[in-house]
């Protein structure tokens, strides 16, 4: 999660990460704290070896998990989510259920 996508892209390119696939102005209907809301995001994924990095920036100040995260980080941004591949989805989900609590999962409502 970054406050400024272009500035973050510049930083990562200087570190040698890229190429980046940039998507701007992506409207999303999601839930936040149990209520539906609409946010507009710009995002950019890139791979560096086996690691995929995705930069996400929200446009506007609609209350969302993104604006909450930026507010809690002092607007500095940071690692917002973690994803990885698994060979056994059911076993992975069972392990997550035993020890991982989501703050407020974002579920796409459509679109």
C-alpha positions in Angstrom: 0.0 0.0 0.0 1.5 3.3 -1.1 0.4 6.9 -0.9 1.8 7.7 -4.4 2.1 5.0 -7.0 4.4 6.8 -9.3 6.9 7.7 -6.6 6.8 4.1 -5.3 7.4 2.8 -8.9 10.4 5.1 -9.2 11.9 3.8 -6.0 11.4 0.1 -7.0 12.8 0.6 -10.5 15.9 2.2 -8.9 16.2 -1.1 -6.9 16.2 -3.0 -10.2 12.7 -4.5 -9.9 10.5 -4.5 -13.0 9.0 -4.5 -15.5 5.8 -3.3 -13.9 2.3 -3.9 -15.3 0.4 -0.7 -14.3 -3.4 -0.5 -14.0 -4.9 2.9 -13.2 -8.3 3.9 -12.1 -9.7 0.5 -11.3 -13.1 0.9 -9.7 -13.9 -1.8 -7.1 -17.0 -2.5 -5.0 -15.8 -4.1 -1.8 -16.8 -4.3 1.9 -15.2 -2.3 4.6 -16.0 -3.0 8.3 -19.0 -5.0 7.1 -20.4 -2.2 4.8 -20.3 -2.1 1.0 -18.2 0.7 -0.5 -16.7 1.7 -3.8 -13.0 2.6 -4.1 -10.9 3.5 -7.1 -7.4 2.0 -7.1 -4.3 2.1 -9.2 -2.0 -0.9 -8.9 1.2 -2.3 -10.3 2.5 -5.9 -10.0 6.0 -7.0 -10.9 8.1 -10.0 -10.3 11.6 -10.2 -8.8 12.7 -13.8 -8.9 10.0 -15.9 -7.2 8.6 -12.9 -5.4 5.7 -10.9 -6.7 5.3 -7.3 -5.5 2.1 -5.4 -6.0 1.9 -1.7 -5.3 -1.6 -0.4 -4.5 -2.7 3.2 -4.2 -6.3 4.3 -3.5 -7.6 7.5 -5.2 -9.7 9.7 -2.9 -10.4 9.4 0.8 -13.3 7.0 0.8 -13.1 5.1 4.1 -11.6 1.7 3.3 -9.0 -0.8 4.6 -6.5 1.0 2.3 -7.1 4.5 3.8 -7.2 2.9 7.3 -3.8 1.2 6.7 -2.2 4.4 5.4 -3.5 6.3 8.3 -2.1 3.8 10.8 1.3 3.8 9.0 1.5 7.6 9.2 0.8 7.8 5.5 4.2 6.0 4.8 2.6 2.9 3.4 4.0 -0.6 3.8 3.2 -4.3 3.3 -0.6 -4.6 3.3 -1.1 -8.2 2.2 0.6 -11.5 1.7 -0.2 -14.1 -0.9 1.5 -17.3 -1.9 1.0 -20.5 -4.0 0.1 -23.7 -2.3 0.0 -27.3 -3.4 -2.7 -28.3 -1.0 -5.3 -25.5 -0.7 -7.5 -27.2 1.9 -4.5 -27.9 4.2 -3.3 -24.4 3.8 -6.7 -22.9 4.7 -6.9 -25.2 7.8 -3.5 -24.0 8.9 -4.5 -20.3 8.4 -7.7 -20.9 10.4 -5.6 -22.1 13.3 -3.4 -19.1 13.6 -4.2 -16.2 11.3 -6.8 -13.6 12.0 -7.8 -11.2 9.1 -8.4 -7.6 10.1 -11.2 -7.0 7.7 -11.2 -9.2 4.6 -12.0 -7.4 1.3 -14.5 -9.4 -0.7 -15.3 -8.2 -4.2 -19.0 -7.6 -4.6 -18.9 -7.7 -8.4 -17.8 -5.6 -11.3 
